[in-house]
Amino acid sequence: MKKVTVDEARENLDAVLEHAKAGGTVILIGEDDQAYKLVSTHIPKKGPRKAGLFKDQIKISDEFYKPLPEFKPYTE
């Protein structure tokens, strides 16, 4: 774990990012002694969507289509 101030991180941003990319954790210390944790993570690329992926996974009961009692005055 590496602790640096926000100003030091601005000056040495490439080194700070390389440390995080290598699996290290960087703690950034702000002016008001607020700490920020910087870690590297991998965001996988999303492929194209596949149509029908959740087909037959969602069931809607017949009760769903019945009118709500709150709207009965408006339907009469």
Phi, psi and omega per residue, in radians:
M1 nan 2.381 -3.106
K2 -2.094 2.285 3.118
K3 -1.919 2.214 3.102
V4 -2.444 2.720 3.050
T5 -1.390 2.854 3.137
V6 -1.087 -0.676 3.123
D7 -1.127 -0.740 3.084
E8 -1.099 -0.663 3.135
A9 -1.148 -0.648 3.092
R10 -1.102 -0.742 -3.102
E11 -1.237 -0.594 -3.069
N12 -2.099 0.782 -3.037
L13 -1.031 -0.729 -3.133
D14 -1.055 -0.765 -3.137
A15 -1.168 -0.682 3.129
V16 -1.131 -0.767 3.134
L17 -1.166 -0.663 3.105
E18 -1.114 -0.701 3.107
H19 -1.073 -0.780 3.121
A20 -1.161 -0.693 -3.126
K21 -1.134 -0.557 3.141
A22 -1.338 0.020 3.096
G23 1.846 -0.003 3.134
G24 -1.448 2.885 3.081
T25 -1.938 2.387 3.129
V26 -2.041 2.219 3.067
I27 -1.807 2.075 3.112
L28 -1.677 2.241 -3.130
I29 -1.839 2.086 -3.136
G30 -1.468 3.109 -3.115
E31 -1.095 -0.602 -3.108
D32 -1.631 0.405 -3.103
D33 1.066 0.363 3.017
Q34 -1.351 2.339 -3.110
A35 -1.814 2.467 3.104
Y36 -2.216 2.363 -3.097
K37 -1.801 2.211 -3.134
L38 -2.003 2.069 3.090
V39 -2.294 2.694 3.127
S40 -1.563 2.480 3.081
T41 -2.482 2.734 3.127
H42 -1.843 2.213 3.087
I43 -1.820 1.937 -3.098
P44 -1.191 2.532 3.083
K45 -1.305 2.428 3.123
K46 -1.526 2.370 3.075
G47 -1.508 -3.102 3.125
P48 -1.161 2.582 3.127
R49 -1.220 2.593 3.112
K50 -1.893 2.102 -3.126
A51 -1.169 2.417 3.079
G52 1.393 0.308 -3.083
L53 -1.069 -0.621 -3.102
F54 -1.868 0.375 3.119
K55 -1.026 2.385 -3.131
D56 1.138 0.268 3.117
Q57 -1.697 -0.381 -3.104
I58 -1.977 2.234 -3.140
K59 -2.009 2.303 3.094
I60 -1.970 2.123 -3.110
S61 -1.345 2.855 3.116
D62 -1.132 -0.450 3.136
E63 -1.102 -0.447 3.134
F64 -1.025 -0.616 -3.054
Y65 -1.529 -0.108 3.119
K66 -1.282 2.507 3.123
P67 -1.154 2.549 3.116
L68 -1.347 2.484 -3.126
P69 -1.076 -0.517 -3.131
E70 -1.116 -0.427 -3.091
F71 -1.756 0.103 -3.118
K72 -1.016 -0.727 3.115
P73 -1.062 -0.493 -3.106
Y74 -1.442 -0.354 -3.099
T75 -1.692 -0.073 -3.140
E76 -1.624 nan nan
